[in-house]
Amino acid sequence: MENSTPKYELDEETQSLIEVALNCLVQLSEAQIEQEAGENLILIANEIAERFGITRIDVLEEQHDGETILKPKGGIFGDEDDNEDN
């Protein structure tokens, strides 16, 4: 018997709701006192995302002239250096 992870298709509105919930779960992982607890929450979020076909995007936070700018790691078009030391 094959042990494969089930995959589910979602309507657009339900996918948006699950994406919001996953973002909350990731934010909650950063608030954990024990690192292992935070890592476990990330594992759960990643597993849920995989089952529902939701792609994870790592976001970088930058400060420019007192404003916080969030952008995807690698740039909007994936053409920027991933080095966070820029």
BELMORA-V476596 format. One record per backbone hydrogen bond with DSSP energy under -1.0 kcal/mol. CO is the residue of the C=O (numbers start at 0). NH is the residue of the N-H. E is the energy in kcal/mol with one decimal. If there is no record, write none. Layout:
BEGIN
CO:NH:E ; CO:NH:E
END
This chain:
BEGIN
10:14:-2.4 ; 11:15:-2.1 ; 12:16:-1.9 ; 13:17:-2.4 ; 14:18:-2.5 ; 15:19:-2.0 ; 16:20:-2.2 ; 17:21:-2.7 ; 18:22:-2.3 ; 19:23:-2.2 ; 20:24:-2.2 ; 21:25:-2.3 ; 22:26:-2.4 ; 23:27:-2.6 ; 24:28:-1.7 ; 25:29:-1.1 ; 27:30:-1.2 ; 33:37:-1.6 ; 34:38:-2.5 ; 35:39:-2.2 ; 36:40:-1.7 ; 37:41:-1.9 ; 38:42:-2.2 ; 39:43:-2.1 ; 40:44:-2.5 ; 41:45:-2.8 ; 42:46:-2.1 ; 43:47:-2.4 ; 44:48:-2.6 ; 45:49:-2.3 ; 46:50:-2.2 ; 47:51:-1.6 ; 48:53:-3.0 ; 49:52:-1.1 ; 50:7:-3.0 ; 57:72:-3.4 ; 59:70:-2.2 ; 61:68:-3.3 ; 63:66:-2.1 ; 66:63:-2.6 ; 68:61:-3.0 ; 70:59:-3.5 ; 71:74:-2.3 ; 73:79:-2.7
END
